[in-house]
Structure formats: structure tokens, C-alpha cells
Amino acid sequence: MNDCENITVTEFYLTPFSTSRINEILIFAGFLFMYLLAVVGNLIIIALVCAVPQLHTPMYFFLCNLSSVDAICVSAILPKMLSIIITEDKTFSYHSCITQLSFFIFCSTAENNILACMAYDRYVAVCSPLHYSLIMTKKVCFIIATISMIYCVVNSIMLTSLISTLSFCYSHEINHFFCDIIPLMELSSSDTETIKAIISTEDICLVVFSLIFILTSYVRIISTVVKIRASNGQLKAFSSCSSHIITALLFYGPSIFMYLKPESEDSDEQDKILAMLFVAVVPMLNPFVYSLRNRDVLGAARNTARVMWNRIIPFRINEPNIILKN
């Protein structure tokens, strides 16, 4: 038996950015800003979908799921990175690292599945509008979401268990700003070919299938919209799908580039930038994409803000409740 297998790993050392202290402070400020925007924005979307009856539809049900996953993802990764930058304490316990990895796998898989579900919802809404209420019932949406989440949990447990069996003898320094699969496999002294094969197979079966499914759905949607004679109908159909298209591009764009980019000396730094898009930029932008390009969400936000404002300030100048007498 290799002596390396008897070594118990207790902690790792994250080296997120190799730069000056001033630049680290700027990076800290930028990530803190993105983290706060992502959490607040996604929580607002969740609150609006839950509180406003007009948003109790399949489309916003899946949007609420997407916002929940985004909030979990940024909260599982960014606070630790911010702590490392501000305290300069780069230690990260082994169990915390594995836990963070499991959350990242769960969130990335869940977002992939939710985007596919949202594409199907838009396909039914545009291509079969008369049967939409019969197909996309609350029960169907709940079953789809439940099956998807169960799969994400099982997948996360499986991949995390495989990573936890690896040995780390020669180095405990992770050249990344969080515990991701690829940096951990590169750091391991074990044979990782089997795990790489499993991950590659899963990516092909899951991510590529979902991407093809989304593209096929929108090809059918576009072909249906083009046949609509009224320009107002075409505009309405496209506007109902535009937010999802932008979100899908933000999610799958970095994924495609990551797998197609050639290996180079700067691959690690490029991977950090792409991972940054996944865990910070996309969760921050998703609420803005759906609020700025969606009249229903904007209208619900305005009405909710108006109601809250009226409750906070019940006595307004233009509507006096007390008539002064001489």
C-alpha cells in the first residue's frame, strides 16, 4: 500500500489571486458588490413571485427556483473568498471544502435543469397556447421541479463522494478561489482518469442534451412566431422568451468557451475568470434580466413598493385625513 494513502488531509490553502494588496482590496470591493446585488436581487424575485398572485404561473415558478439556486450558489462560495482576501487567512478545512464543492455541483446542475424546464415552458406557451393551462399545471410543474432537485442532490452526492476518495500528498494549495472539481483533481496524487471519464460522460449526457433541447425548443418557437401575422403578436411572443434566452446565453456561453478553449500557460487564470462568471456575474445579472425586460415583474415590483410605501406613510399631503378648523 502506498504511504500516501495513509495521510489524512485536514485543510487546504486557497490562492485565489496572485496580485498586490491594493488590487486584492479592489477585487474584494467588486466581489462584495456583486455578492450583495446577487443576494438582494434574487431574494426580491423570490419574494415577489411568492407574494404576488399574478406571478403564480409556471414561468415564474421556475424563475423562483432559479433565483433560489443562484442565491444558494453565491452564498456558498463568495463569503469564504471574501474572508480570505480581507483576512489573508487562506486555510480552508477539508470538510468545508468538500461541502462547498457539493453545493457548487448541486447549483450548477440545478441551473442547467431549470433552464431546460423554462425552455419547455416557453415552447408550450408559444407553440400550444390553447393547451398551455392543461399541460403546465401546478402538479406537473411541482413533479418536474421535484424530480430535477432529487437528481441534482443525488448527482452532487455521487461526484462529491468520488472526489473525497482522492489522496492529496504532494500539495494542499488550490489555485482557485473556491473548491472546484478540476483544481482538486489536478492537485490529487491519485489516478483521476475514471473520475474525469465520469464527469465528461455526464457533461455530454446532461449539459449537451439540455443545450440541444433548449436550441430545438427555440427553433420551434421562432418558426411558430414567424407564422404569426400580427406584428404585435410576434413582439409579445419574442418578449416573453427574451429574458430566458439571455439567461441561457449567460450560463452556457462560458461553459462552451471553457471546453473549446485550447490549453495554455494561462489556462488556470482563464478558468478563474470563467468560474467567476458562473458563481458571481450570472447570479447577479439574472434578477436584472428578468426585472428590466419583463413587464409583469416590473409591474409587481412597482405595486408592491407602492403598497409598502402607503403603509409606511399613511398620511400623505395630497390626501389629508384631518381637516383643521379655526
C-alpha positions in Angstrom: 0.0 0.0 0.0 1.2 3.5 -0.9 2.2 5.5 2.2 0.4 8.4 0.6 -3.0 6.8 1.1 -2.4 6.8 4.9 -2.1 10.6 5.0 -5.2 12.3 6.3 -5.9 15.7 4.8 -7.2 18.2 7.3 -7.1 21.5 5.3 -6.4 23.2 2.0 -4.9 26.6 1.1 -6.8 28.6 -1.4 -4.8 31.1 -3.5 -7.5 33.0 -5.4 -5.5 35.8 -6.9 -1.7 36.4 -7.2 -1.6 40.2 -7.1 -0.8 43.2 -5.0 -2.6 44.1 -1.8 -4.2 47.1 -3.3 -5.6 45.1 -6.2 -6.9 42.5 -3.7 -8.8 45.2 -1.9 -10.3 46.3 -5.2 -11.2 42.7 -6.0 -12.8 42.4 -2.6 -14.9 45.5 -3.1 -16.0 44.3 -6.6 -17.0 40.8 -5.4 -18.7 42.2 -2.3 -20.8 44.5 -4.5 -21.7 41.6 -6.8 -22.5 39.3 -3.9 -24.8 41.8 -2.3 -26.5 42.6 -5.6 -27.0 38.9 -6.3 -28.4 38.0 -2.9 -30.7 41.0 -2.7 -31.8 40.8 -6.3 -32.7 37.1 -6.2 -34.4 37.4 -2.8 -36.6 40.2 -4.2 -37.5 38.0 -7.2 -38.4 35.1 -4.8 -40.4 37.4 -2.5 -42.3 38.9 -5.5 -43.2 35.5 -7.0 -44.4 34.2 -3.7 -46.4 37.3 -2.7 -48.0 38.5 -5.9 -50.8 36.2 -7.2 -50.3 37.4 -10.8 -46.9 35.8 -10.8 -48.2 32.4 -9.7 -47.6 30.8 -13.1 -45.3 28.1 -14.3 -42.9 30.6 -15.8 -42.4 32.4 -12.6 -42.4 29.2 -10.6 -39.3 28.1 -12.4 -37.9 31.6 -12.1 -38.3 31.4 -8.4 -36.4 28.1 -8.4 -33.6 29.7 -10.5 -33.3 32.6 -8.1 -33.2 30.3 -5.1 -30.4 28.3 -6.7 -28.4 31.5 -7.6 -28.8 32.8 -4.0 -27.5 29.5 -2.6 -24.6 29.3 -5.1 -23.2 32.8 -4.3 -23.7 32.3 -0.5 -21.8 29.0 -0.6 -18.8 30.4 -2.4 -18.3 34.1 -2.2 -18.3 34.7 1.6 -15.3 32.4 2.1 -13.4 34.0 -0.8 -14.1 37.5 0.6 -12.9 36.3 4.0 -9.7 35.0 2.5 -9.0 38.3 0.8 -9.7 40.6 3.8 -8.1 38.4 6.5 -5.3 36.9 4.3 -6.0 33.6 6.0 -6.0 31.1 3.1 -6.7 28.0 5.1 -9.8 26.0 4.3 -10.7 22.9 6.2 -11.1 19.7 4.2 -14.7 19.1 5.2 -15.7 22.7 4.4 -14.0 22.4 1.0 -16.0 19.2 0.2 -19.2 20.8 1.5 -18.6 23.8 -0.7 -17.9 21.5 -3.7 -21.2 19.7 -3.1 -23.2 22.9 -3.1 -21.5 24.1 -6.3 -22.2 20.8 -8.1 -25.8 20.9 -6.9 -26.3 24.5 -8.0 -24.7 24.2 -11.4 -26.7 21.1 -12.2 -29.9 22.6 -10.9 -29.5 25.7 -13.0 -28.9 23.6 -16.1 -32.1 21.6 -15.4 -34.2 24.7 -14.6 -33.1 26.5 -17.8 -34.3 23.4 -19.8 -37.6 23.4 -17.9 -38.1 27.1 -18.6 -37.4 26.5 -22.3 -40.1 23.8 -22.4 -42.5 26.1 -20.6 -41.9 28.8 -23.3 -42.2 26.2 -26.0 -45.7 25.1 -24.8 -46.8 28.7 -24.2 -45.9 29.9 -27.7 -46.5 26.7 -29.8 -49.5 25.3 -28.0 -51.1 28.3 -26.2 -54.6 26.7 -26.2 -53.3 23.7 -24.3 -50.9 25.5 -22.1 -53.1 25.5 -19.0 -53.8 21.8 -19.4 -50.2 20.8 -19.9 -48.3 23.1 -17.5 -50.5 22.5 -14.4 -49.2 23.2 -10.9 -49.0 19.4 -10.3 -46.8 18.9 -13.4 -44.5 21.8 -12.5 -44.1 20.5 -9.0 -43.3 17.0 -10.2 -40.8 18.3 -12.7 -39.1 20.5 -10.1 -39.0 17.7 -7.5 -37.5 15.1 -9.9 -35.0 17.7 -11.0 -33.9 18.6 -7.5 -33.7 14.9 -6.4 -31.4 14.2 -9.4 -29.3 17.3 -8.5 -28.9 16.1 -4.9 -28.0 12.5 -5.9 -25.6 13.7 -8.6 -23.9 16.1 -6.1 -23.5 13.3 -3.5 -22.1 10.9 -6.1 -19.5 13.3 -7.5 -18.5 14.7 -4.1 -18.1 11.1 -2.8 -15.7 10.3 -5.7 -13.6 13.4 -5.0 -13.5 12.7 -1.3 -11.8 9.3 -2.1 -8.8 11.1 -3.7 -5.4 11.4 -1.9 -3.6 14.7 -1.6 0.0 14.1 -0.7 2.3 16.5 -2.5 0.4 19.8 -2.2 -2.6 21.2 -0.5 -2.6 24.5 -2.3 -5.6 25.0 -4.5 -5.0 27.6 -7.3 -8.6 28.8 -7.3 -11.0 31.0 -5.3 -13.2 28.0 -4.3 -13.1 24.2 -4.2 -13.9 23.1 -7.7 -13.6 19.7 -9.2 -10.9 20.4 -11.8 -8.4 22.1 -9.4 -8.9 19.3 -6.8 -8.2 16.6 -9.4 -5.2 18.4 -10.6 -3.9 18.6 -7.0 -4.6 15.0 -6.3 -1.9 12.3 -6.3 -4.4 9.6 -7.1 -5.4 8.3 -10.5 -8.2 10.6 -11.7 -8.9 9.2 -15.1 -12.0 7.3 -14.0 -13.5 10.4 -12.4 -12.6 12.5 -15.5 -14.4 10.0 -17.7 -17.5 10.0 -15.5 -17.6 13.8 -15.5 -17.1 14.0 -19.2 -19.8 11.5 -19.8 -22.2 13.3 -17.5 -21.4 16.6 -19.2 -22.2 15.2 -22.6 -25.4 13.5 -21.4 -26.7 16.3 -19.3 -25.3 19.7 -20.4 -25.2 19.0 -24.1 -28.6 17.3 -24.1 -30.1 20.3 -22.2 -28.4 22.8 -24.6 -29.7 20.8 -27.7 -33.2 20.7 -26.1 -33.2 24.5 -25.5 -32.0 25.2 -29.0 -34.6 22.9 -30.5 -37.3 24.5 -28.5 -36.4 27.9 -29.7 -36.1 26.8 -33.3 -39.7 25.6 -33.0 -40.7 28.8 -31.1 -39.1 31.1 -33.8 -40.8 29.1 -36.6 -44.1 29.5 -34.9 -43.7 33.2 -34.2 -42.7 33.9 -37.8 -46.1 32.5 -38.9 -48.0 35.0 -36.7 -49.3 37.7 -39.0 -49.9 40.4 -36.4 -46.6 42.3 -35.5 -47.9 42.8 -32.0 -48.3 39.1 -31.5 -44.8 38.5 -32.7 -43.4 41.1 -30.4 -45.3 39.7 -27.5 -44.1 36.2 -28.1 -40.5 37.3 -28.5 -40.6 39.5 -25.4 -41.9 36.6 -23.3 -38.9 34.5 -24.3 -36.1 37.1 -24.5 -35.3 37.0 -20.8 -34.8 33.3 -20.8 -32.7 33.5 -24.0 -30.3 36.0 -22.3 -30.1 33.9 -19.2 -29.3 30.7 -21.2 -26.6 32.6 -23.1 -25.0 33.8 -19.9 -25.0 30.3 -18.5 -23.9 28.2 -21.5 -21.6 30.8 -23.1 -18.8 30.4 -20.5 -19.4 26.6 -20.5 -18.9 26.3 -24.2 -15.8 28.5 -24.2 -14.3 26.6 -21.3 -14.5 23.2 -23.1 -13.4 24.6 -26.5 -10.5 26.9 -25.4 -7.1 25.5 -26.1 -4.8 24.6 -23.2 -2.1 27.2 -22.5 0.1 28.6 -19.7 -2.7 30.9 -18.7 -5.4 28.2 -18.5 -5.7 28.4 -14.7 -6.3 32.2 -14.8 -8.8 31.8 -17.7 -10.6 29.1 -15.7 -10.8 31.5 -12.7 -12.4 34.2 -14.9 -14.9 31.8 -16.4 -15.7 30.4 -12.9 -16.2 34.0 -11.8 -18.9 34.4 -14.4 -20.7 31.2 -13.1 -20.6 32.0 -9.4 -20.8 35.8 -9.3 -21.7 37.6 -12.5 -24.5 35.4 -13.8 -26.4 35.2 -10.4 -26.0 39.0 -10.2 -27.4 39.6 -13.7 -30.3 37.2 -13.7 -32.6 39.3 -11.5 -31.9 42.4 -13.6 -32.5 40.5 -16.9 -35.9 39.3 -15.6 -36.9 42.5 -14.0 -35.8 45.0 -16.6 -37.1 43.0 -19.6 -40.3 41.7 -18.0 -43.4 43.9 -17.6 -45.1 41.5 -15.2 -42.1 41.6 -12.7 -41.7 45.3 -13.1 -45.4 45.9 -12.5 -45.4 43.6 -9.5 -42.4 45.4 -8.1 -44.0 48.8 -8.5 -47.3 47.7 -7.0 -45.5 46.1 -4.0 -43.4 49.1 -3.5 -46.4 51.4 -3.6 -48.3 49.3 -1.1 -45.3 49.2 1.3 -44.8 53.0 0.9 -48.5 53.7 1.7 -48.2 51.5 4.8 -45.1 53.3 6.0 -46.5 56.8 5.3 -50.3 56.6 5.7 -50.8 60.3 5.9 -50.0 62.0 2.6 -50.1 65.7 1.8 -52.4 65.3 -1.1 -54.9 63.2 0.9 -55.3 64.9 4.3 -57.2 62.9 6.9 -57.6 65.7 9.3 -59.5 68.9 8.5 -58.2 71.9 10.6 -60.8 74.2 12.0 -60.4 77.7 13.0 
